[in-house]
């Protein structure tokens, strides 16, 4: 029976995640959230617009 020790991988992943989170500012997170919301709203509006155009053009 083979036993795999994942403690090194878990430690490396956790250390990397913590170092990334330590360098993030609240301003960066806020900017990312706002841009994601704007992108979702624009995507939804464009899909509605294209759906409306498609209904008008369809024969």
DSSP file (Angstrom, degrees, kcal/mol; ACC not computed):
  #  RESIDUE AA STRUCTURE BP1 BP2  ACC     N-H-->O    O-->H-N    N-H-->O    O-->H-N    TCO  KAPPA ALPHA  PHI   PSI    X-CA   Y-CA   Z-CA
    1    1 A X              0   0    0      0, 0.0     2,-0.5     0, 0.0     0, 0.0   0.000 360.0 360.0 360.0 132.4    0.0    0.0    0.0
    2    2 A X        -     0   0    0      2,-0.0     2,-0.6     0, 0.0     0, 0.0  -0.802 360.0-157.5 -97.4 130.0    1.4    3.4   -1.0
    3    3 A X        -     0   0    0     -2,-0.5     2,-0.5     2,-0.0     0, 0.0  -0.933   5.7-155.3-108.8 122.3    1.0    6.3    1.4
    4    4 A X        -     0   0    0     -2,-0.6     2,-0.8     2,-0.0    -2,-0.0  -0.842   4.5-150.0 -99.2 128.7    1.1    9.8   -0.1
    5    5 A X        +     0   0    0     -2,-0.5     3,-0.4     1,-0.1     4,-0.2  -0.868  18.0 175.6 -98.9 111.5    2.2   12.6    2.2
    6    6 A X     >  +     0   0    0     -2,-0.8     4,-2.5     1,-0.2     5,-0.2   0.262  50.8 103.4 -98.2  10.7    0.5   15.8    1.0
    7    7 A X  H  > S+     0   0    0      1,-0.2     4,-2.4     2,-0.2    -1,-0.2   0.857  80.2  51.3 -65.5 -34.3    1.7   18.0    3.9
    8    8 A X  H  > S+     0   0    0     -3,-0.4     4,-2.5     2,-0.2    -1,-0.2   0.932 112.4  45.4 -67.5 -44.5    4.4   19.7    1.6
    9    9 A X  H  > S+     0   0    0     -4,-0.2     4,-2.5     2,-0.2    -2,-0.2   0.906 114.8  47.9 -64.9 -41.7    1.8   20.6   -1.1
   10   10 A X  H  X S+     0   0    0     -4,-2.5     4,-2.5     2,-0.2     5,-0.2   0.912 112.9  48.6 -66.0 -42.1   -0.7   21.8    1.5
   11   11 A X  H  X S+     0   0    0     -4,-2.4     4,-2.4    -5,-0.2    -2,-0.2   0.897 112.7  47.8 -64.4 -41.3    2.0   23.9    3.2
   12   12 A X  H  X S+     0   0    0     -4,-2.5     4,-2.3     2,-0.2    -2,-0.2   0.925 113.8  46.9 -66.0 -44.6    3.2   25.4    0.0
   13   13 A X  H  X S+     0   0    0     -4,-2.5     4,-2.5     2,-0.2    -2,-0.2   0.922 114.0  47.2 -64.1 -44.9   -0.3   26.2   -1.2
   14   14 A X  H  X S+     0   0    0     -4,-2.5     4,-2.6     1,-0.2     5,-0.2   0.914 112.5  49.6 -63.9 -43.3   -1.3   27.8    2.1
   15   15 A X  H  X S+     0   0    0     -4,-2.4     4,-2.0    -5,-0.2    -1,-0.2   0.897 111.9  48.1 -62.8 -41.0    1.9   29.8    2.3
   16   16 A X  H  X S+     0   0    0     -4,-2.3     4,-2.0     2,-0.2    -2,-0.2   0.929 112.4  48.9 -65.0 -45.2    1.4   31.1   -1.2
   17   17 A X  H  X S+     0   0    0     -4,-2.5     4,-2.6     1,-0.2    -2,-0.2   0.916 112.0  48.7 -62.0 -43.3   -2.3   32.0   -0.6
   18   18 A X  H  X S+     0   0    0     -4,-2.6     4,-1.8     1,-0.2    -1,-0.2   0.879 110.3  50.7 -65.9 -37.4   -1.4   33.8    2.7
   19   19 A X  H  X S+     0   0    0     -4,-2.0     4,-0.8     2,-0.2    -1,-0.2   0.860 112.1  47.7 -69.6 -33.6    1.4   35.8    1.0
   20   20 A X  H >X S+     0   0    0     -4,-2.0     3,-0.7     2,-0.2     4,-0.7   0.930 112.2  48.8 -70.0 -44.9   -0.9   36.9   -1.8
   21   21 A X  H >< S+     0   0    0     -4,-2.6     3,-0.6     1,-0.2    -2,-0.2   0.828 106.4  58.0 -63.8 -31.1   -3.7   37.9    0.6
   22   22 A X  H 3< S+     0   0    0     -4,-1.8    -1,-0.2     1,-0.2    -2,-0.2   0.787 106.0  49.1 -69.8 -26.4   -1.2   39.9    2.7
   23   23 A X  H << S+     0   0    0     -4,-0.8     2,-0.3    -3,-0.7    -1,-0.2   0.562  90.1  99.1 -90.9  -8.1   -0.3   42.0   -0.3
   24   24 A X    <<  -     0   0    0     -4,-0.7     2,-0.2    -3,-0.6     3,-0.0  -0.604  61.1-149.8 -81.9 138.1   -3.8   42.9   -1.3
   25   25 A X     >  -     0   0    0     -2,-0.3     4,-1.9     1,-0.1     5,-0.2  -0.658  25.0-117.9 -98.5 159.9   -5.3   46.2   -0.2
   26   26 A X  H  > S+     0   0    0     -2,-0.2     4,-2.6     1,-0.2     5,-0.2   0.851 117.1  57.7 -62.2 -33.2   -8.9   46.9    0.5
   27   27 A X  H  > S+     0   0    0      2,-0.2     4,-2.5     1,-0.2    -1,-0.2   0.896 105.3  49.2 -65.6 -40.4   -8.8   49.3   -2.4
   28   28 A X  H  > S+     0   0    0      2,-0.2     4,-2.2     1,-0.2    -1,-0.2   0.909 112.6  47.1 -64.9 -42.1   -7.7   46.6   -4.8
   29   29 A X  H  X S+     0   0    0     -4,-1.9     4,-2.4     2,-0.2    -2,-0.2   0.919 112.9  49.2 -65.9 -43.1  -10.5   44.3   -3.6
   30   30 A X  H  X S+     0   0    0     -4,-2.6     4,-2.6     1,-0.2     5,-0.2   0.917 111.1  49.8 -62.0 -43.9  -13.1   47.0   -3.8
   31   31 A X  H  X S+     0   0    0     -4,-2.5     4,-2.5     1,-0.2    -1,-0.2   0.896 110.9  49.8 -62.4 -40.4  -12.0   47.9   -7.3
   32   32 A X  H  X S+     0   0    0     -4,-2.2     4,-2.1     2,-0.2    -2,-0.2   0.913 111.7  47.6 -65.0 -43.7  -12.1   44.3   -8.4
   33   33 A X  H  X S+     0   0    0     -4,-2.4     4,-2.2     2,-0.2    -2,-0.2   0.921 113.2  48.3 -64.1 -44.3  -15.7   43.9   -7.0
   34   34 A X  H  X S+     0   0    0     -4,-2.6     4,-2.6     1,-0.2    -2,-0.2   0.927 112.5  48.2 -63.6 -45.0  -16.9   47.1   -8.7
   35   35 A X  H  X S+     0   0    0     -4,-2.5     4,-2.4     1,-0.2    -1,-0.2   0.868 110.4  52.1 -65.0 -35.7  -15.4   46.1  -12.0
   36   36 A X  H  X S+     0   0    0     -4,-2.1     4,-2.1     2,-0.2    -1,-0.2   0.907 110.9  47.6 -65.6 -41.2  -16.9   42.7  -11.8
   37   37 A X  H  X S+     0   0    0     -4,-2.2     4,-2.4     2,-0.2    -2,-0.2   0.923 112.3  48.7 -65.1 -44.6  -20.4   44.2  -11.1
   38   38 A X  H  X S+     0   0    0     -4,-2.6     4,-2.6     1,-0.2     5,-0.2   0.916 111.5  50.5 -61.7 -42.9  -20.0   46.6  -14.0
   39   39 A X  H  X S+     0   0    0     -4,-2.4     4,-2.3     1,-0.2    -1,-0.2   0.895 110.5  48.7 -62.6 -40.7  -18.9   43.8  -16.3
   40   40 A X  H  X S+     0   0    0     -4,-2.1     4,-2.3     2,-0.2    -1,-0.2   0.907 112.5  48.1 -66.1 -41.6  -21.9   41.7  -15.3
   41   41 A X  H  X S+     0   0    0     -4,-2.4     4,-2.5     2,-0.2    -2,-0.2   0.924 113.2  47.1 -65.7 -44.4  -24.3   44.6  -15.8
   42   42 A X  H  X S+     0   0    0     -4,-2.6     4,-2.6     2,-0.2     5,-0.2   0.909 111.8  51.0 -63.7 -42.0  -22.9   45.4  -19.2
   43   43 A X  H  X S+     0   0    0     -4,-2.3     4,-2.2    -5,-0.2    -1,-0.2   0.916 111.6  47.3 -61.3 -43.5  -22.9   41.8  -20.3
   44   44 A X  H  X S+     0   0    0     -4,-2.3     4,-2.2     2,-0.2    -2,-0.2   0.914 112.4  49.4 -64.2 -43.8  -26.6   41.5  -19.3
   45   45 A X  H  X S+     0   0    0     -4,-2.5     4,-2.5     1,-0.2    -2,-0.2   0.906 111.3  49.1 -63.8 -42.0  -27.5   44.7  -21.1
   46   46 A X  H  X S+     0   0    0     -4,-2.6     4,-2.8     2,-0.2     5,-0.2   0.902 109.8  51.4 -65.4 -40.5  -25.8   43.7  -24.3
   47   47 A X  H  X S+     0   0    0     -4,-2.2     4,-2.0    -5,-0.2    -1,-0.2   0.898 111.3  47.8 -65.0 -38.7  -27.5   40.3  -24.2
   48   48 A X  H  X S+     0   0    0     -4,-2.2     4,-2.4     2,-0.2    -2,-0.2   0.915 112.4  49.7 -64.7 -42.5  -30.9   41.9  -23.8
   49   49 A X  H  X S+     0   0    0     -4,-2.5     4,-2.6     1,-0.2    -2,-0.2   0.923 112.0  47.0 -62.1 -45.5  -30.1   44.3  -26.7
   50   50 A X  H  X S+     0   0    0     -4,-2.8     4,-2.6     1,-0.2    -1,-0.2   0.870 111.1  52.0 -66.1 -35.9  -29.0   41.5  -29.0
   51   51 A X  H  X S+     0   0    0     -4,-2.0     4,-1.8    -5,-0.2    -1,-0.2   0.913 111.1  47.5 -64.5 -42.4  -32.1   39.5  -28.1
   52   52 A X  H  X S+     0   0    0     -4,-2.4     4,-1.5     2,-0.2    -2,-0.2   0.911 113.6  47.6 -64.4 -43.7  -34.3   42.5  -28.9
   53   53 A X  H  X S+     0   0    0     -4,-2.6     4,-2.2     1,-0.2     5,-0.2   0.910 109.3  54.1 -62.7 -42.8  -32.4   43.1  -32.2
   54   54 A X  H  X S+     0   0    0     -4,-2.6     4,-2.1     1,-0.2    -1,-0.2   0.876 107.0  50.7 -62.0 -38.3  -32.6   39.4  -33.1
   55   55 A X  H  < S+     0   0    0     -4,-1.8    -1,-0.2     1,-0.2    -2,-0.2   0.866 112.3  47.7 -66.3 -35.9  -36.4   39.5  -32.6
   56   56 A X  H  < S+     0   0    0     -4,-1.5    -2,-0.2     1,-0.2    -1,-0.2   0.851 117.0  41.1 -72.6 -35.7  -36.7   42.5  -34.9
   57   57 A X  H  < S+     0   0    0     -4,-2.2    -2,-0.2    -5,-0.1    -1,-0.2   0.789  90.6 101.8 -85.3 -30.3  -34.5   41.1  -37.7
   58   58 A X     <        0   0    0     -4,-2.1    -4,-0.0    -5,-0.2     0, 0.0  -0.303 360.0 360.0 -62.3 134.4  -35.8   37.5  -37.6
   59   59 A X              0   0    0     -2,-0.0    -1,-0.1     0, 0.0    -4,-0.1   0.422 360.0 360.0 -92.1 360.0  -38.3   36.8  -40.5
